[in-house]
């Protein structure tokens, strides 16, 4: 806009200058003719002066008429350009402020991620061909609750398979062998100990103050990826263990829609204050996951501390059973209703069974063909209605287990040979 106005001004100036020169040339011509023609000299000179004054008057008026709008236009365009240059800077500052003010999940993670650990279960009977190290049979998560190396996790993470060793990797990459201190299979809780001090500790909150709809963050190491974060809300604070088909457990689980995958088991479920309010336990399907409330965990930790004071610490005394290598969940009527409403691959005539949530690589179940998501309905021609029926089948003297499963809407048969303890 400014460049166009400047070109216009130059054209006007040239026009005015040309008009002045033409007037001057006309004046000189008139004077010369007046000398040759004496009788018309006065009249021609008078006409020439009037014409000269008229042309000059027209030139200056044109200059003023075009110069004033040009000046105003130049000032206005300068203000517009300055405003456009400032606009991106103002927007960037506003966005930066919004990131600092509203990324509350990132603030929670920054405050407590250092206390989350990755747990590997190494099979001491099988070794990697290239490295010569024991292969990883399973993995999970945990979090540090004492500076001297005490770690909390799920029991099924650390005692799933015999002939194994536990290894813990911290958030800074350091790796330590771990020993199992306490295990409670009824509540599915366990504590580990590594020989290191001055560790970052996770603060424990109160699950009794939780409300449905409250934001929570699930931390863990799914698929061996350290410090993976998922977020969601609390769907229910009082999901009784009987509703999940878990017998002999007097626990009201926390239900959340935050994604809890295989490796997230044992990791913390954290509120927006950075406090652990639960221990990630299991996932049924997308949007339905469960965690053990931290108030129940505190009771387990108090009992474990009393046992250590009395000198009766844990010494691999959990019941030894035949090993199949799965983590399972009883399909109660409520869970079946949720699954059928969320998935089109659930048969309408399904009324009972056990959902295979996790299959350990290299286990008898993995070798036999079981996959996560399969639903076990019969074992050796006996109906399976809950997880206790599976344990009873393992306690039998049958060498092999003929298992009927549903994979989607397709019924299949698999044969598994459990490992003896």
C-alpha positions as CSV (number, residue, x, y, z in Angstrom):
1,X,0.0,0.0,0.0
2,X,2.8,2.4,0.9
3,X,4.8,1.6,-2.3
4,X,1.7,2.2,-4.5
5,X,1.1,5.6,-2.9
6,X,4.8,6.6,-3.4
7,X,4.6,5.8,-7.1
8,X,1.4,7.9,-7.3
9,X,3.1,10.8,-5.7
10,X,6.0,10.7,-8.2
11,X,3.6,10.7,-11.1
12,X,1.9,13.8,-9.7
13,X,5.2,15.6,-9.2
14,X,6.2,14.8,-12.8
15,X,2.9,16.1,-14.0
16,X,3.2,19.3,-12.0
17,X,6.7,19.9,-13.2
18,X,5.8,19.3,-16.9
19,X,2.9,21.7,-16.6
20,X,5.2,24.5,-15.2
21,X,7.7,24.0,-18.1
22,X,4.9,24.2,-20.6
23,X,3.6,27.4,-19.1
24,X,7.1,28.9,-19.2
25,X,7.6,27.9,-22.8
26,X,4.2,29.5,-23.7
27,X,5.2,32.7,-21.9
28,X,8.4,33.0,-23.9
29,X,6.7,32.3,-27.2
30,X,4.0,35.0,-26.5
31,X,6.7,37.6,-25.6
32,X,8.6,36.9,-28.8
33,X,5.5,37.2,-30.9
34,X,4.5,40.5,-29.2
35,X,7.7,42.1,-30.3
36,X,7.0,41.2,-33.9
37,X,3.4,42.3,-33.8
38,X,3.2,45.6,-31.9
39,X,-0.5,46.0,-32.2
40,X,-1.3,42.7,-30.4
41,X,1.5,42.8,-27.8
42,X,-0.5,44.1,-24.9
43,X,-3.3,41.8,-25.3
44,X,-1.1,38.7,-25.8
45,X,1.0,39.5,-22.8
46,X,-2.1,39.9,-20.6
47,X,-3.4,36.5,-21.8
48,X,-0.1,34.8,-21.3
49,X,0.2,36.1,-17.7
50,X,-3.3,34.9,-16.9
51,X,-2.6,31.5,-18.4
52,X,0.7,31.2,-16.5
53,X,-0.9,32.1,-13.2
54,X,-3.7,29.6,-13.8
55,X,-1.3,26.7,-14.7
56,X,0.8,27.4,-11.6
57,X,-2.3,27.6,-9.4
58,X,-3.5,24.3,-10.8
59,X,-0.2,22.6,-10.1
60,X,0.2,23.5,-6.5
61,X,-3.4,22.6,-5.7
62,X,-3.0,19.2,-7.3
63,X,0.1,18.7,-5.2
64,X,-1.6,19.5,-2.0
65,X,-4.7,17.5,-2.9
66,X,-2.7,14.3,-3.4
67,X,0.0,14.8,-0.8
68,X,-2.3,15.1,2.2
69,X,-4.2,11.7,1.5
70,X,-0.9,10.1,0.8
71,X,0.5,11.2,4.2
72,X,-2.6,9.9,6.0
73,X,-2.5,6.6,4.2
74,X,1.2,6.1,5.0
75,X,0.6,6.7,8.7
76,X,-2.4,4.3,8.8
77,X,-0.6,1.6,6.9
78,X,2.4,1.9,9.3
79,X,0.1,1.4,12.3
80,X,-1.5,-1.6,10.7
81,X,1.9,-3.2,9.9
82,X,3.1,-2.6,13.5
83,X,-0.1,-4.2,14.9
84,X,0.3,-7.3,12.6
85,X,3.9,-7.7,13.7
86,X,2.8,-7.6,17.4
87,X,-0.1,-10.1,17.1
88,X,1.9,-13.4,16.8
89,X,4.0,-12.4,19.8
90,X,0.9,-11.7,22.0
91,X,-0.6,-15.1,20.9
92,X,2.6,-17.0,21.7
93,X,2.7,-15.5,25.2
94,X,-0.9,-16.4,25.8
95,X,-0.4,-20.0,24.7
96,X,2.7,-20.4,26.9
97,X,0.8,-19.2,29.9
98,X,-2.1,-21.6,29.2
99,X,0.4,-24.6,29.1
100,X,1.7,-23.7,32.5
101,X,-1.7,-23.2,34.0
102,X,-3.7,-26.1,32.6
103,X,-1.3,-29.0,32.1
104,X,-2.0,-30.4,35.5
105,X,-1.3,-34.0,34.6
106,X,2.2,-33.1,33.5
107,X,2.7,-31.4,36.8
108,X,1.6,-34.6,38.7
109,X,3.9,-36.8,36.6
110,X,6.9,-34.5,37.2
111,X,6.4,-34.7,40.9
112,X,6.2,-38.5,41.4
113,X,7.5,-40.3,38.3
114,X,11.0,-40.8,39.8
115,X,9.6,-43.1,42.5
116,X,8.1,-45.6,39.9
117,X,10.2,-48.6,39.0
118,X,10.2,-51.3,36.4
119,X,10.2,-54.9,37.6
120,X,11.5,-57.8,35.5
121,X,11.0,-61.5,36.3
122,X,14.0,-63.5,35.0
123,X,13.7,-67.2,34.2
124,X,16.8,-68.8,35.6
125,X,16.4,-72.0,33.5
126,X,16.4,-70.3,30.1
127,X,19.1,-68.0,28.8
128,X,19.5,-65.6,25.9
129,X,21.6,-67.1,23.2
130,X,23.6,-63.9,22.5
131,X,23.9,-62.2,25.9
132,X,23.9,-65.4,28.1
133,X,21.5,-63.6,30.5
134,X,18.3,-65.2,31.8
135,X,15.4,-64.3,29.6
136,X,12.5,-62.1,30.8
137,X,9.5,-64.3,31.7
138,X,7.3,-61.4,32.9
139,X,7.4,-57.8,33.9
140,X,5.4,-55.3,35.9
141,X,5.6,-52.1,37.9
142,X,6.1,-50.9,41.4
143,X,6.8,-47.8,43.4
144,X,9.2,-46.9,46.2
145,X,7.6,-46.3,49.6
146,X,10.7,-46.0,51.7
147,X,14.1,-44.3,51.0
148,X,16.0,-47.5,52.0
149,X,14.7,-49.5,49.0
150,X,11.3,-50.8,50.0
151,X,9.1,-51.3,46.9
152,X,5.4,-52.0,46.7
153,X,3.8,-54.0,43.9
154,X,1.3,-56.8,43.1
155,X,1.8,-60.3,44.3
156,X,1.0,-61.8,40.9
157,X,3.9,-59.8,39.4
158,X,6.6,-61.4,41.5
159,X,5.3,-64.9,42.2
160,X,3.8,-65.9,39.0
161,X,6.4,-68.4,38.0
162,X,8.8,-70.8,39.8
163,X,12.6,-70.8,39.2
164,X,12.8,-67.1,38.7
165,X,14.7,-64.1,40.0
166,X,13.4,-60.5,40.4
167,X,15.2,-57.5,39.0
168,X,14.3,-53.8,39.5
169,X,15.2,-50.9,37.2
170,X,15.0,-47.4,38.6
171,X,13.9,-44.4,36.6
172,X,17.5,-43.3,36.2
173,X,18.4,-46.6,34.5
174,X,20.2,-48.3,37.4
175,X,19.3,-52.0,37.9
176,X,19.4,-53.9,41.1
177,X,18.5,-57.5,42.1
178,X,15.5,-57.6,44.5
179,X,14.4,-59.9,47.3
180,X,10.8,-60.6,48.2
181,X,10.0,-59.5,51.7
182,X,6.3,-59.9,52.2
183,X,3.5,-61.4,50.1
184,X,-0.3,-61.5,50.6
185,X,-1.9,-63.5,47.9
186,X,-5.4,-62.8,49.3
187,X,-5.0,-59.0,48.7
188,X,-2.6,-59.5,45.8
189,X,0.1,-57.3,47.4
190,X,3.8,-57.8,47.8
191,X,6.9,-55.8,48.9
192,X,10.4,-56.0,47.5
193,X,13.8,-54.8,48.9
194,X,16.8,-53.5,46.9
195,X,20.1,-52.6,48.5
196,X,20.2,-48.8,47.9
197,X,19.5,-45.7,49.9
198,X,18.3,-42.1,49.4
199,X,15.6,-42.9,46.9
200,X,12.6,-40.8,45.8
201,X,9.6,-41.9,47.7
202,X,5.9,-41.9,46.7
203,X,3.6,-40.2,49.1
204,X,0.6,-42.2,50.2
205,X,-2.8,-40.5,50.2
206,X,-6.3,-41.5,51.4
207,X,-8.6,-43.5,49.2
208,X,-11.5,-43.0,51.6
209,X,-11.7,-39.3,50.5
210,X,-12.0,-40.2,46.8
211,X,-15.1,-39.2,44.8
212,X,-16.5,-40.6,41.6
213,X,-15.5,-38.4,38.7
214,X,-12.2,-37.4,40.3
215,X,-9.1,-37.2,38.0
216,X,-6.4,-39.8,38.5
217,X,-3.2,-40.8,36.7
218,X,-1.9,-44.3,36.3
219,X,1.9,-44.7,36.1
220,X,3.8,-47.8,35.2
221,X,5.8,-49.7,32.6
222,X,3.5,-51.4,30.2
223,X,5.2,-53.5,27.5
224,X,8.6,-52.8,29.2
225,X,8.3,-49.0,28.5
226,X,9.3,-47.1,31.6
227,X,7.4,-44.2,33.0
228,X,4.3,-44.5,30.8
229,X,1.4,-42.3,31.8
230,X,-2.4,-42.7,31.3
231,X,-5.1,-40.6,32.8
232,X,-8.8,-40.9,33.5
233,X,-11.4,-40.5,36.2
234,X,-12.7,-42.6,39.1
235,X,-15.8,-44.5,37.9
236,X,-16.6,-46.1,41.3
237,X,-15.0,-46.1,44.7
238,X,-16.9,-49.1,46.1
239,X,-16.6,-52.0,43.6
240,X,-16.8,-55.0,46.0
241,X,-14.5,-58.0,45.3
242,X,-17.6,-60.3,45.3
243,X,-18.8,-58.4,42.2
244,X,-15.6,-59.3,40.5
245,X,-15.8,-62.9,41.4
246,X,-12.8,-62.7,43.8
247,X,-13.5,-64.9,46.8
248,X,-11.9,-64.6,50.2
249,X,-11.2,-60.9,49.6
250,X,-12.9,-58.2,51.6
251,X,-11.8,-55.3,49.4
252,X,-13.8,-52.5,47.7
253,X,-11.8,-51.9,44.6
254,X,-11.4,-48.6,42.8
255,X,-12.8,-48.7,39.3
256,X,-11.3,-46.2,36.7
257,X,-11.3,-45.7,33.0
258,X,-7.6,-44.9,33.0
259,X,-5.9,-47.6,30.9
260,X,-4.1,-50.2,33.0
261,X,-2.3,-52.6,30.7
262,X,-0.2,-55.7,31.6
263,X,3.0,-53.8,32.6
264,X,1.0,-51.3,34.6
265,X,0.2,-53.9,37.3
266,X,1.7,-52.9,40.6
267,X,2.2,-49.3,39.6
268,X,0.6,-46.4,41.5
269,X,-2.8,-44.8,40.8
270,X,-2.2,-41.1,41.7
271,X,-4.4,-38.2,42.5
272,X,-3.8,-34.6,41.4
273,X,-1.9,-33.9,44.6
274,X,0.8,-36.5,43.5
275,X,-0.3,-39.0,46.2
276,X,-0.8,-42.7,45.5
277,X,-4.4,-43.6,46.2
278,X,-4.4,-47.1,44.8
279,X,-2.2,-49.9,43.3
280,X,-3.0,-50.8,39.7
281,X,-4.3,-54.3,39.6
282,X,-6.2,-55.4,36.5
283,X,-8.0,-54.4,33.3
284,X,-11.1,-56.0,32.1
285,X,-11.6,-54.1,28.8
286,X,-11.2,-50.6,27.5
287,X,-12.5,-48.2,30.0
288,X,-12.9,-50.8,32.8
289,X,-9.8,-51.2,35.1
290,X,-9.4,-51.8,38.8
291,X,-7.0,-50.7,41.5
292,X,-6.5,-51.8,45.2
293,X,-7.3,-48.8,47.4
294,X,-4.4,-47.4,49.3
295,X,-6.2,-47.6,52.7
296,X,-6.2,-51.4,52.4
297,X,-2.5,-51.3,51.3
298,X,-1.6,-49.4,54.5
299,X,-3.1,-52.2,56.6
300,X,-1.0,-54.7,54.7
301,X,2.2,-52.6,55.2
302,X,1.5,-52.3,59.0
303,X,1.2,-56.0,59.3
304,X,4.3,-56.6,57.3
305,X,6.2,-54.1,59.5
306,X,5.1,-56.0,62.6
307,X,6.2,-59.3,61.2
308,X,9.6,-57.8,60.5
309,X,10.0,-56.5,64.0
310,X,9.1,-60.0,65.4
311,X,11.7,-61.6,63.1
312,X,9.1,-63.6,61.1
313,X,9.8,-62.0,57.8
314,X,8.6,-63.6,54.5
315,X,10.6,-66.6,53.5
316,X,9.0,-67.8,50.2
317,X,6.2,-69.3,52.2
318,X,3.4,-68.8,49.8
319,X,1.4,-71.9,48.8
320,X,3.1,-73.8,46.0
321,X,0.7,-74.8,43.2
322,X,1.0,-76.3,39.7
323,X,1.9,-73.6,37.3
324,X,0.0,-72.6,34.2
325,X,1.1,-69.0,33.6
326,X,-2.0,-66.8,33.4
327,X,-3.7,-64.0,35.2
328,X,-7.5,-64.3,35.2
329,X,-10.7,-62.6,36.2
330,X,-14.1,-64.1,37.0
331,X,-16.8,-63.0,34.6
332,X,-19.7,-61.9,37.0
333,X,-23.1,-60.9,35.6
334,X,-22.2,-57.2,36.0
335,X,-18.9,-57.6,34.1
336,X,-20.5,-59.7,31.4
337,X,-23.1,-57.0,30.9
338,X,-20.4,-54.4,30.6
339,X,-18.4,-56.5,28.1
340,X,-21.5,-57.2,25.9
341,X,-22.4,-53.5,25.8
342,X,-18.9,-52.5,24.8
343,X,-18.0,-55.3,22.4
344,X,-19.8,-56.8,19.4
345,X,-17.7,-60.0,19.6
346,X,-19.3,-61.3,22.8
347,X,-21.8,-64.2,22.4
348,X,-25.2,-63.4,23.7
349,X,-25.5,-66.9,25.3
350,X,-22.4,-66.5,27.4
351,X,-23.4,-66.8,31.1
352,X,-20.2,-67.8,32.9
353,X,-16.4,-68.2,32.5
354,X,-13.0,-66.8,33.4
355,X,-11.4,-64.0,31.4
356,X,-7.7,-64.6,30.6
357,X,-6.2,-61.2,31.3
358,X,-2.5,-62.0,30.9
359,X,-0.4,-64.8,29.5
360,X,3.2,-65.1,30.5
361,X,5.6,-65.7,27.6
362,X,7.2,-69.1,27.7
363,X,4.6,-70.5,30.2
364,X,2.6,-73.7,29.6
365,X,-0.5,-71.5,28.8
366,X,1.5,-69.6,26.2
367,X,2.9,-72.8,24.7
368,X,-0.6,-74.4,24.6
369,X,-2.0,-71.5,22.6
370,X,-3.9,-69.4,25.2
371,X,-4.1,-65.7,24.4
372,X,-5.1,-62.6,26.4
373,X,-8.8,-62.0,25.9
374,X,-9.7,-65.6,25.8
375,X,-12.6,-66.8,27.9
376,X,-12.3,-70.2,29.6
377,X,-15.7,-71.9,29.9
378,X,-14.8,-75.6,30.6
379,X,-11.7,-77.5,31.8
380,X,-11.8,-81.3,31.5
381,X,-15.5,-81.1,30.7
382,X,-16.3,-79.2,33.9
383,X,-17.9,-75.8,33.9
384,X,-15.7,-72.9,35.0
385,X,-17.6,-70.3,36.8
386,X,-14.9,-68.5,38.7
387,X,-11.1,-68.5,39.3
388,X,-11.4,-71.0,42.1
389,X,-12.6,-73.6,39.7
390,X,-9.4,-73.2,37.7
391,X,-7.3,-73.6,40.8
392,X,-9.2,-76.8,41.6
393,X,-8.5,-78.1,38.1
394,X,-4.8,-77.5,38.7
395,X,-4.9,-79.3,42.0
396,X,-6.2,-82.5,40.3
397,X,-3.8,-85.2,39.3
398,X,-4.6,-84.8,35.6
399,X,-1.4,-84.5,33.5
400,X,-3.0,-82.3,30.9
401,X,-5.9,-79.9,30.9
402,X,-8.4,-79.9,28.0
403,X,-9.7,-76.3,28.0
404,X,-12.7,-75.0,26.1
405,X,-12.3,-71.3,25.3
406,X,-14.2,-68.5,23.4
407,X,-12.0,-66.4,21.2
408,X,-14.4,-63.7,20.0
409,X,-17.5,-65.6,18.9
410,X,-15.5,-68.7,17.9
411,X,-15.3,-71.7,20.3
412,X,-11.9,-73.5,20.4
413,X,-10.1,-76.3,22.3
414,X,-6.6,-76.0,23.6
415,X,-4.5,-78.5,25.6
416,X,-2.1,-77.4,28.4
417,X,0.4,-79.3,30.4
418,X,0.9,-77.5,33.7
419,X,4.4,-77.4,35.3
420,X,4.8,-79.2,38.6
421,X,6.3,-77.1,41.5
